[in-house]
Amino acid sequence: MDREVPTLMANNVVDKRRLGLCAAAGSVLLLVAAAQAGAEQSRRITLQVGDAFEVAGTDLACQTQVGKNVIRGQKLVTCFKVTGPKLAANSYIVALGANGRVVVARIKADGNIGNPVFDRKPAALGSGAKQYTVHAGDQLRLSGTDLVCVVNNDVSGVYPTCFRTAGKGGVPGSYAIAETEKFVAVVRFDSAGKTSKVVFKREHGR
């Protein structure tokens, strides 16, 4: 996991029931539809490398960059949980690269990023960086890639989900990532890019 992520974001970042695996997968299936059906005030934002966004009313944030240590050389989106200006100890940070690779790592008690606990490839810092505060229904696309993030609002709360898009669905065989205040999850789209199943889920603090 790239060590630059927490440093950059830290400089900028000034009881729901446990969600079952089936529900988590189902929520990802509805990502695009939910965003399109959101409030009129929802926005579509194009992100540049180095830009970041935090989800209003939560301690969740994401940042874009070009991978140096993990998913090297690829544009990627990394999502994580913060406590004040630092990464939340014992939480999980997840990265999704433009090449479809997903890496999840746990944050150590001292706030440093630990070794990956999930690393999977798909089957088949820029100048003038901006930071956005986003709300449920907002959609963000990383410029020059097919990576899209959608801010969901469902039983798991308000949280970002990022994935590779192909029209109205996900790229067949690719992965989607979700970072909530309770857990991190990775799901995989099927060969049609329509249905998905959870392949990794871990609750923060465990």
LODO-734440 format. One record per residue: residue number from 1; x, y, z of N, C-alpha, C in turn. Coordinates in steps of 0.001 Angstrom, whole numbers, padded with zeros to 6 digits, always signed. Atoms other than C-alpha are relative to their C-alpha. Layout:
N
<NUM,<X,Y,Z>,<X,Y,Z>,<X,Y,Z>> ...
END
This chain:
206
<1,<+000856,-001197,+000000>,<+000000,+000000,+000000>,<+000890,+001244,+000000>> <2,<-000866,-001166,+000131>,<+001448,+003342,-000989>,<+000007,+000853,+001255>> <3,<-000141,-000718,-001262>,<+002786,+005195,+002030>,<-000369,+001476,-000128>> <4,<+000279,-001425,+000177>,<+002098,+008612,+000490>,<-001445,+000345,+000338>> <5,<+001430,-000278,-000136>,<-001667,+008273,+000864>,<-000372,+000656,+001317>> <6,<+000425,-000616,-001255>,<-002127,+008936,+004605>,<+000607,+001371,+000239>> <7,<-000655,-001284,-000224>,<+000379,+011785,+004635>,<-000711,+001107,-000755>> <8,<+000666,-001005,+000817>,<-001277,+013675,+001802>,<-001386,+000299,+000526>> <9,<+001373,-000207,-000444>,<-004772,+013145,+003103>,<-000025,+000644,+001379>> <10,<-000016,-000561,-001349>,<-003854,+013956,+006695>,<+000219,+001497,-000045>> <11,<-000248,-001431,+000108>,<-002654,+017346,+005567>,<-001232,+000758,-000468>> <12,<+001171,-000658,+000553>,<-006022,+018060,+003947>,<-001261,-000183,+000848>> <13,<+001218,+000297,-000748>,<-008549,+016504,+006300>,<-000033,+000811,+001277>> <14,<+000008,-000763,-001226>,<-008998,+019165,+008811>,<-000584,-000991,+001087>> <15,<-000676,+001215,+000457>,<-025873,+001289,+015953>,<-000941,-000643,-001014>> <16,<+000676,+000697,+001080>,<-026721,+000238,+012446>,<+000291,-001488,+000132>> <17,<-000202,+001423,-000127>,<-027148,-003516,+012265>,<+001067,-000442,-000969>> <18,<-001080,+000523,+000840>,<-024335,-005544,+010819>,<-000566,-000440,-001344>> <19,<+000474,+000316,+001343>,<-024737,-005861,+007074>,<+000503,-001368,-000400>> <20,<-000370,+001332,+000447>,<-024752,-009424,+005759>,<+000699,+000051,-001341>> <21,<-000736,+000042,+001253>,<-022667,-010531,+002791>,<-000913,+000176,-001197>> <22,<+000924,-000126,+001132>,<-025678,-010816,+000511>,<-000439,+001444,-000170>> <23,<+000433,-001393,+000072>,<-026822,-007315,+001367>,<+001110,+000873,-000552>> <24,<-001123,-000785,+000502>,<-023339,-005959,+000707>,<+000118,-000144,-001505>> <25,<-000084,+000209,+001436>,<-023270,-007534,-002721>,<-001150,+000690,-000711>> <26,<+001165,-000615,+000616>,<-026767,-006312,-003460>,<+000128,+001499,-000117>> <27,<-000142,-001454,+000037>,<-025877,-002736,-002620>,<+000907,+000431,-001130>> <28,<-000899,-000343,+001089>,<-023052,-002770,-005156>,<-000702,-000131,-001342>> <29,<+000738,+000176,+001242>,<-025403,-004037,-007852>,<-000795,+001240,-000356>> <30,<+000862,-001155,+000219>,<-027467,-000899,-007400>,<+000756,+001313,+000001>> <31,<-000809,-001215,-000105>,<-024589,+001586,-007328>,<-000388,+001055,-001018>> <32,<+000243,-000987,+001041>,<-025195,+003256,-010658>,<-001436,+000472,+000036>> <33,<+001408,-000373,-000027>,<-028978,+003167,-010431>,<-000307,+000915,+001175>> <34,<+000253,-000821,-001186>,<-028935,+004605,-006920>,<+000509,+001408,-000200>> <35,<-000574,-001323,+000226>,<-026692,+007448,-007972>,<-000868,+000807,-000961>> <36,<+000819,-000696,+000972>,<-028888,+008300,-010951>,<-001338,+000416,+000592>> <37,<+001287,-000310,-000612>,<-031963,+008279,-008739>,<+000145,+000903,+001215>> <38,<-000267,-000831,-001174>,<-030336,+010544,-006118>,<-000657,+001353,-000085>> <39,<+000591,-001328,-000075>,<-031333,+014022,-005116>,<+000488,+000872,-001142>> <40,<-000348,-000888,+001092>,<-031267,+016814,-007675>,<+001322,+000711,+000253>> <41,<-001224,-000708,-000331>,<-028324,+018334,-005837>,<+001242,-000873,-000139>> <42,<-001163,+000862,+000171>,<-026079,+015316,-006495>,<+000847,+000510,-001149>> <43,<-000940,-000554,+000964>,<-022982,+016162,-008522>,<+000784,-001095,-000702>> <44,<-000929,+000855,+000713>,<-020756,+014544,-011117>,<+001322,+000749,-000083>> <45,<-001287,-000679,-000138>,<-017124,+015401,-010437>,<+001081,-000800,-000714>> <46,<-001149,+000644,+000629>,<-014055,+014633,-012551>,<+001230,+000282,+000845>> <47,<-001169,-000121,-000867>,<-011040,+013991,-010352>,<+001278,-000047,-000817>> <48,<-001338,+000068,+000549>,<-007426,+014641,-011289>,<+000897,-000721,+001003>> <49,<-000921,+000689,-000895>,<-004480,+012721,-009870>,<+000430,+000940,+001117>> <50,<-000340,-000806,-001169>,<-003811,+014006,-006358>,<-001206,+000582,+000700>> <51,<+001216,-000518,-000627>,<-007401,+015112,-005708>,<-000484,-000943,+001095>> <52,<+000543,+000789,-001099>,<-009192,+013910,-002595>,<-001434,+000422,+000275>> <53,<+001342,-000373,-000435>,<-012723,+013811,-001250>,<-000330,-000683,+001309>> <54,<+000480,+000569,-001253>,<-014288,+013260,+002141>,<-001512,-000025,-000042>> <55,<+001446,+000158,+000005>,<-017843,+012055,+002684>,<-000580,+000789,+001167>> <56,<+000563,-000885,-001026>,<-019821,+014711,+004562>,<-000697,-000790,+001100>> <57,<+000666,+000620,-001138>,<-020949,+013707,+008035>,<+000594,-001328,+000423>> <58,<-000646,+001266,-000356>,<-018580,+010723,+008216>,<+001487,+000240,+000223>> <59,<-001459,-000085,-000112>,<-014924,+009986,+008907>,<+000652,-000799,-001129>> <60,<-000479,+000742,+001151>,<-014474,+008394,+005471>,<+000537,+000943,-001070>> <61,<-000600,-000837,+001034>,<-012248,+009805,+002735>,<+000682,-000876,-001046>> <62,<-000705,+000692,+001083>,<-010641,+008824,-000574>,<+000959,+000978,-000660>> <63,<-000973,-000829,+000701>,<-007677,+010096,-002574>,<+000477,-000715,-001255>> <64,<-000527,+000563,+001234>,<-006335,+009594,-006093>,<+001500,+000254,-000085>> <65,<-001437,-000168,+000182>,<-002697,+009123,-007026>,<+000491,-001010,-001022>> <66,<-000636,+001018,+000819>,<-000290,+007148,-009196>,<+000794,-000891,+000938>> <67,<-000635,+000915,-000929>,<+000875,+004046,-007370>,<+001511,-000045,-000139>> <68,<-001460,+000075,-000012>,<+004539,+003883,-006362>,<+000492,-001305,+000624>> <69,<-000409,+001236,-000664>,<+004834,+000927,-003977>,<-000956,-001145,-000288>> <70,<+001025,+000993,+000293>,<+001578,-000884,-004674>,<-000767,+000481,-001218>> <71,<+000659,-000332,+001269>,<-000228,-000993,-008043>,<+000858,+001050,-000703>> <72,<-001012,-000944,+000487>,<+002905,+000708,-009303>,<-000296,+000490,-001420>> <73,<+000139,-000599,+001310>,<+002583,+003112,-012199>,<-001426,+000178,-000479>> <74,<+001407,-000088,+000383>,<-001217,+002915,-012285>,<-000713,+001125,+000746>> <75,<+000883,-000922,-000712>,<-003711,+005638,-011506>,<-000894,-000841,+000912>> <76,<+000803,+000775,-000935>,<-005667,+004514,-008451>,<-000798,+000908,+000923>> <77,<+000809,-000651,-001021>,<-008284,+005477,-005897>,<+000183,-000778,+001286>> <78,<-000167,+000624,-001306>,<-007632,+004762,-002219>,<-001023,+000581,+000966>> <79,<+000998,-000448,-000979>,<-010357,+004935,+000446>,<+000382,-000503,+001386>> <80,<-000448,+000324,-001345>,<-009831,+004910,+004194>,<-000850,+000740,+001033>> <81,<+000699,-000595,-001131>,<-011177,+005875,+007612>,<+000996,+000823,+000802>> <82,<-000904,-000865,-000746>,<-009690,+008751,+009613>,<-000537,+000301,+001394>> <83,<+000332,-000482,-001338>,<-009632,+009847,+013228>,<+000756,+001301,+000173>> <84,<-000677,-001288,+000014>,<-008905,+013557,+013285>,<+000853,+000086,-001245>> <85,<-000876,-000136,+001166>,<-005895,+014123,+011023>,<+000733,-001289,-000371>> <86,<-000758,+001231,+000202>,<-004715,+010493,+011123>,<-000901,-001134,-000486>> <87,<+000713,+001215,+000350>,<-005684,+007143,+009705>,<-000437,-000690,+001282>> <88,<+000546,+000637,-001196>,<-007888,+005275,+012183>,<+000724,-001315,+000269>> <89,<-000717,+001210,-000371>,<-005889,+002622,+014023>,<-000922,-001211,-000079>> <90,<+000703,+001274,+000117>,<-006963,-000974,+013331>,<-001157,+000019,-000994>> <91,<+000983,-000024,+001085>,<-009139,+000117,+010406>,<+000675,-000550,-001257>> <92,<-000553,+000528,+001239>,<-008609,-000924,+006795>,<+000016,+001066,-001087>> <93,<-000131,-000898,+001133>,<-007417,+001021,+003759>,<-000048,-000859,-001254>> <94,<+000176,+000799,+001209>,<-008346,-000170,+000269>,<+000316,+000839,-001226>> <95,<-000374,-000695,+001228>,<-006971,+000758,-003165>,<-000505,-000770,-001206>> <96,<+000448,+000585,+001263>,<-008419,+000133,-006630>,<+000736,+000696,-001130>> <97,<-000771,-000567,+001095>,<-006149,+000628,-009648>,<-000771,+000014,-001306>> <98,<+000635,-000083,+001309>,<-007108,+001558,-013186>,<+000127,-001315,-000762>> <99,<-000160,+001307,+000635>,<-005849,-001897,-014200>,<-000882,-001055,+000662>> <100,<+000934,+000920,-000650>,<-008479,-003470,-011910>,<+000528,-000684,+001239>> <101,<-000566,+000655,-001181>,<-006120,-004626,-009157>,<-000523,+000656,+001276>> <102,<+000501,-000461,-001301>,<-007407,-004331,-005570>,<+000959,-000444,+001093>> <103,<-000861,+000324,-001140>,<-005252,-004175,-002435>,<-000635,+000574,+001263>> <104,<+000519,-000432,-001299>,<-006502,-003999,+001173>,<+001083,-000223,+001045>> <105,<-000976,+000140,-001082>,<-004231,-003383,+004184>,<-000591,+000541,+001294>> <106,<+000467,-000449,-001310>,<-004803,-002898,+007889>,<+000902,+001114,+000514>> <107,<-000761,-001091,-000626>,<-003762,+000272,+009709>,<+000453,-000461,+001381>> <108,<-000547,+000431,-001279>,<-001476,-000521,+012618>,<-000406,+000953,+001130>> <109,<+000343,-000818,-001169>,<-001972,+000826,+016140>,<+000726,+001332,-000007>> <110,<-000761,-001249,+000047>,<+000702,+003456,+015448>,<-000395,+000877,-001188>> <111,<+000479,-000797,+001128>,<-001181,+004699,+012367>,<+000682,-000289,-001318>> <112,<-000676,+000364,+001243>,<+001175,+003182,+009810>,<-000763,-001101,-000721>> <113,<+000684,+001010,+000793>,<-000027,+000966,+006987>,<+000737,-001322,+000087>> <114,<-000603,+001312,-000116>,<+000571,-002733,+007492>,<+000076,-000711,-001338>> <115,<-000090,+000795,+001211>,<+001093,-005513,+004978>,<-001388,-000285,-000568>> <116,<+001305,+000304,+000602>,<-001708,-006315,+002512>,<-000628,-001252,+000599>> <117,<+000750,+001168,-000450>,<-004399,-008687,+003761>,<-000863,-000545,-001132>> <118,<+000737,+000437,+001196>,<-006057,-008908,+000337>,<+000660,+000668,-001194>> <119,<-000677,-000529,+001191>,<-004376,-008498,-003059>,<-000452,-000837,-001183>> <120,<+000587,+000777,+001081>,<-006183,-009521,-006216>,<+000008,+000778,-001308>> <121,<+000072,-000586,+001328>,<-005916,-008841,-009924>,<-001285,-000460,-000671>> <122,<+001218,+000422,+000684>,<-008947,-008982,-012274>,<+000255,-001263,-000803>> <123,<-000135,+001231,+000766>,<-009603,-012244,-014073>,<+000446,+000322,-001421>> <124,<-000385,-000250,+001361>,<-009499,-011372,-017606>,<+001419,+000605,-000005>> <125,<+001054,-000718,-000619>,<+000869,+013589,-007426>,<-000103,+001290,-000797>> <126,<+000079,-001099,+000952>,<-000425,+016055,-009550>,<-000021,+001383,+000647>> <127,<+000029,-001374,-000508>,<-000099,+019839,-009188>,<-001416,+000522,+000025>> <128,<+001330,-000590,-000073>,<-003138,+021891,-008212>,<-001051,-000982,+000477>> <129,<+000944,+000999,-000480>,<-004747,+018979,-006396>,<-001150,+000660,+000744>> <130,<+001186,-000536,-000641>,<-008276,+019604,-005162>,<-000552,-000988,+001021>> <131,<+000697,+000845,-000964>,<-010252,+018312,-002213>,<-001468,+000370,-000014>> <132,<+001437,-000213,+000058>,<-014006,+017872,-002319>,<-000667,-000588,+001238>> <133,<+000886,+000592,-000991>,<-016661,+017306,+000307>,<-001223,-000481,-000763>> <134,<+001051,+000581,+000821>,<-019195,+014950,-001202>,<-001157,-000496,+000862>> <135,<+001216,+000431,-000683>,<-022705,+013830,-000302>,<-000605,-001197,-000714>> <136,<+000676,+001164,+000575>,<-024936,+010826,-000937>,<-000546,+000348,-001384>> <137,<+000466,-000208,+001363>,<-025683,+010505,-004638>,<+001043,+000577,-000922>> <138,<-001044,-000567,+000851>,<-022542,+012256,-005856>,<+000777,-001110,-000711>> <139,<-000802,+000923,+000794>,<-020522,+010517,-008583>,<+001320,+000675,-000362>> <140,<-001315,-000547,+000308>,<-016793,+011000,-009172>,<+000731,-000951,-000939>> <141,<-000763,+000805,+000958>,<-014695,+009798,-012095>,<+001439,+000493,-000039>> <142,<-001413,-000358,+000082>,<-010895,+009695,-012194>,<+000353,+000226,-001465>> <143,<-000283,-000397,+001371>,<-009856,+011522,-015364>,<+000966,-000956,-000689>> <144,<-000861,+000858,+000782>,<-008354,+009349,-018082>,<-000116,-001474,+000309>> <145,<+000194,+001404,-000359>,<-009638,+006084,-016567>,<-001485,-000337,-000041>> <146,<+001395,+000406,-000132>,<-012831,+004071,-016224>,<-000375,-000211,+001465>> <147,<+000275,+000109,-001430>,<-012678,+004342,-012412>,<-001043,+001028,+000423>> <148,<+001080,-000855,-000480>,<-015839,+005753,-010838>,<-000245,-000287,+001475>> <149,<+000405,+000159,-001395>,<-016763,+006354,-007210>,<-001407,+000580,+000161>> <150,<+001361,-000439,-000272>,<-020367,+006689,-006023>,<-000181,+000048,+001513>> <151,<+000256,-000111,-001433>,<-021448,+007884,-002576>,<-001376,-000594,+000280>> <152,<+001233,+000726,-000314>,<-024062,+005437,-001305>,<-000622,+000483,+001306>> <153,<+000720,-000250,-001255>,<-026683,+005899,+001404>,<-000988,-001132,+000176>> <154,<+000863,+001155,-000200>,<-028155,+002613,+002584>,<+000122,-000500,+001436>> <155,<-000003,+000539,-001358>,<-028350,+000308,+005614>,<+001380,+000071,+000647>> <156,<-001353,-000077,-000544>,<-024554,+000535,+005985>,<+000439,+001423,+000283>> <157,<-000330,-001402,-000232>,<-024636,+004330,+006206>,<+000302,+000725,-001305>> <158,<-000428,-000769,+001170>,<-023206,+006935,+003843>,<+001476,-000301,-000212>> <159,<-001369,+000458,+000211>,<-020010,+005679,+002232>,<+000327,-000056,-001488>> <160,<-000402,+000068,+001402>,<-017987,+005602,-001013>,<+000209,-001433,-000476>> <161,<-000285,+001252,+000677>,<-017878,+002671,-003393>,<+000648,+000339,-001333>> <162,<-000710,-000290,+001246>,<-015441,+002641,-006318>,<+000117,-001267,-000845>> <163,<-000033,+001140,+000893>,<-015362,+000399,-009374>,<+000322,+000461,-001414>> <164,<-000207,-000290,+001414>,<-014512,+000204,-013064>,<-001341,-000126,-000702>> <165,<+001327,-000024,+000612>,<-017533,+001101,-015142>,<+000048,-000319,-001484>> <166,<+000155,+000312,+001427>,<-018705,-000159,-018505>,<-001462,+000267,-000334>> <167,<+001391,-000357,+000258>,<-021859,+001695,-019482>,<-000786,+000068,+001289>> <168,<+000858,-000028,-001172>,<-024524,+000947,-016899>,<+000388,-001052,+001039>> <169,<-000422,+001008,-000961>,<-022669,-001848,-015151>,<+001490,+000074,+000250>> <170,<-001431,+000063,-000248>,<-019234,-002866,-013973>,<+000707,-000730,-001128>> <171,<-000785,+000732,+000980>,<-016420,-004167,-016160>,<-000041,-001480,+000362>> <172,<+000090,+001433,-000309>,<-016939,-007954,-016421>,<+001275,-000545,+000633>> <173,<-001126,+000612,-000681>,<-014696,-009849,-014018>,<+000811,+000937,+000865>> <174,<-000754,-000981,-000792>,<-013533,-006657,-012290>,<-000513,+000051,+001434>> <175,<+000339,-000111,-001410>,<-013728,-005694,-008624>,<-000541,+001386,+000345>> <176,<+000478,-001257,-000566>,<-015572,-003006,-006692>,<+000394,+000019,+001467>> <177,<-000391,-000132,-001402>,<-014476,-001652,-003302>,<-000980,+000895,+000742>> <178,<+000876,-000821,-000835>,<-016553,-000226,-000468>,<+000678,+000222,+001347>> <179,<-000587,-000353,-001294>,<-015239,+001591,+002624>,<-001082,+000661,+000822>> <180,<+001019,-000567,-000872>,<-017859,+002109,+005345>,<+000618,+000280,+001361>> <181,<-000519,-000277,-001340>,<-017481,+003264,+008922>,<+000092,-001258,+000844>> <182,<-000017,+001262,-000739>,<-018006,-000334,+010050>,<+000928,-001042,-000609>> <183,<-000777,+001044,+000642>,<-016200,-002430,+007457>,<+000512,+000434,-001366>> <184,<-000471,-000161,+001371>,<-014298,-002660,+004172>,<-000388,-001270,-000750>> <185,<+000416,+001163,+000773>,<-015491,-004953,+001383>,<+000476,+000104,-001437>> <186,<-000341,+000098,+001417>,<-014457,-006113,-002071>,<-000967,-000990,-000632>> <187,<+000896,+000906,+000709>,<-016929,-007627,-004519>,<+000470,-000129,-001439>> <188,<-000417,+000245,+001383>,<-016438,-009083,-007991>,<-001219,-000095,-000908>> <189,<+001062,+000080,+000994>,<-018647,-008564,-011029>,<+000140,-001286,-000814>> <190,<-000043,+001218,+000802>,<-019601,-011594,-013118>,<+000388,+000303,-001439>> <191,<-000455,-000153,+001380>,<-018841,-012146,-016808>,<-000847,+000978,-000797>> <192,<+000864,-000968,+000677>,<-021747,-009888,-017770>,<+000115,+001388,+000608>> <193,<-000147,-001291,-000673>,<-020778,-007111,-015362>,<-001261,+000453,+000698>> <194,<+001291,-000374,-000568>,<-024252,-007202,-013833>,<-000151,-000436,+001450>> <195,<+000130,+000487,-001371>,<-024220,-009370,-010721>,<+001372,-000121,+000633>> <196,<-001280,+000038,-000697>,<-021523,-009531,-008076>,<-000114,-000792,+001282>> <197,<-000022,+000700,-001283>,<-020474,-011453,-005000>,<+001167,+000506,+000826>> <198,<-001054,-000454,-000906>,<-018408,-010546,-001959>,<+001149,-000999,-000002>> <199,<-001172,+000868,-000054>,<-014872,-011927,-002104>,<+000898,+000345,+001181>> <200,<-000766,-000382,-001195>,<-013463,-010069,+000914>,<-000817,+000979,+000810>> <201,<+000677,-000949,-000895>,<-015018,-008348,+003928>,<+000660,-000085,+001365>> <202,<-000635,-000029,-001321>,<-013401,-007260,+007195>,<-000506,+001212,+000782>> <203,<+000477,-001106,-000830>,<-014801,-005157,+010053>,<+001198,+000756,+000589>> <204,<-001053,-000802,-000602>,<-012642,-002279,+011292>,<+000165,-000405,+001463>> <205,<-000271,+000348,-001399>,<-010975,-003096,+014599>,<+000160,-001474,+000215>> <206,<-000136,+001444,-000146>,<-010860,-006806,+013897>,<+001024,-000568,-000971>> 
END
